[in-house]
């Protein structure tokens, strides 16, 4: 899906305490583009993902996804938009502690189509957790929980994938494996991916690198020849 932001601002608070998390953002992303968003803490990276994912509303400006203005959607339509079109990978895993890894993924799979159990098992195998699928979150390491969260986002094959530090809790080799998976899924399924990270090296595997500072896009670069994730080093 195409993503277009026009003169988007996001302000938290009012009056003297108001803080502009995003300032006058213009962004036009074609379908299937894999974009990496870089910037220091507090630069507005996560806020940008939340706006595109309709978790939060812009203070002013327009956000269009596949030609639909998100501000025009009702609350129910926003829920449907998130369920049918967006896969989220958060910094915090948000797994349900009383469900196994497979059940956490299957819960999302069942929202979109049939054969949820089979599809959950398949995507957990993709992220290297087929042997841990019947374990509860408390029985998994932080890196394993992150991979469950990634599997949960991938299982419904969303047109848009929003990833907030998806490799932050992973070791180097597992991180590269997950990045390779995200890149491959994006190409094979023509998914639009926005990936937030502090790791500038990851930008080399993307189609596009956006740098945010103090809520503004200060650099917008397209890679003519992205490298394979397997070649990344940091």
Steps between C-alpha positions, in 0.01 A plus 500: 500500500613854430554733796483877468542757777441867422598778744448269797550630854460315826490710817473367854370727774367854476617853555841543661536124550432412133766288330513447124595135455471531122530821299371555148571146374466435127551141391397308190572126514410269211362153552762236575766745617720393793589812699728529802434793736801615702537758773582548867254435780227763503536583131145386416567158346247303703245782476522479121428126508205554735345752262536277193359210701199708614594440865508876542363796303696785345449844655480642151585398145388203290599133510381294205545126462401358161322828437291484821536787747540343845349805669170430322468150648264431788630318806362170368654564159836571662480167682421324172786684328748384764367144500497453125785716375770548764743269676670647808828402662541710814802566721306322773374157405144531634456122501210351697672322790235226538531390137780298342710642216285313248177620662620862503562482124190294427281757677597759238484251214141411583397865468580506131434155352461127563769242580648721772682215675672384181602851401625574853720189494634593156602853592652388832714262300605795282630687805674192638264419786331179392656319798378766746150558368327330795688701763348793688661847479649468851683187378656684206802729489458864402625426150258210462211715615595760241495233229151395613393864469644513148323176407175646631543802273586291195231232533219710354717607203422870544550746213681729747753387760603747773804392700629686806853376582423140392859384562557693822479191722668258260858382473692589184438179303131477591459869422640453152275197448192703594604792278554260210153354562336844509678605180406176323136516609482862385624410153298183458173650628554858380459622857575858599735497800593781739773386739616721787847437639790671675737278299614704200665195339159346431426783258732341243249219433202731447354667193487829686649660810320777689676688778296684761624765738279698739187388316619595152627299204855627454610242243316288244722269295420214264743211458564411140646163598390373844725230644380162627430478872755219520771756412412740781752561775482715814 
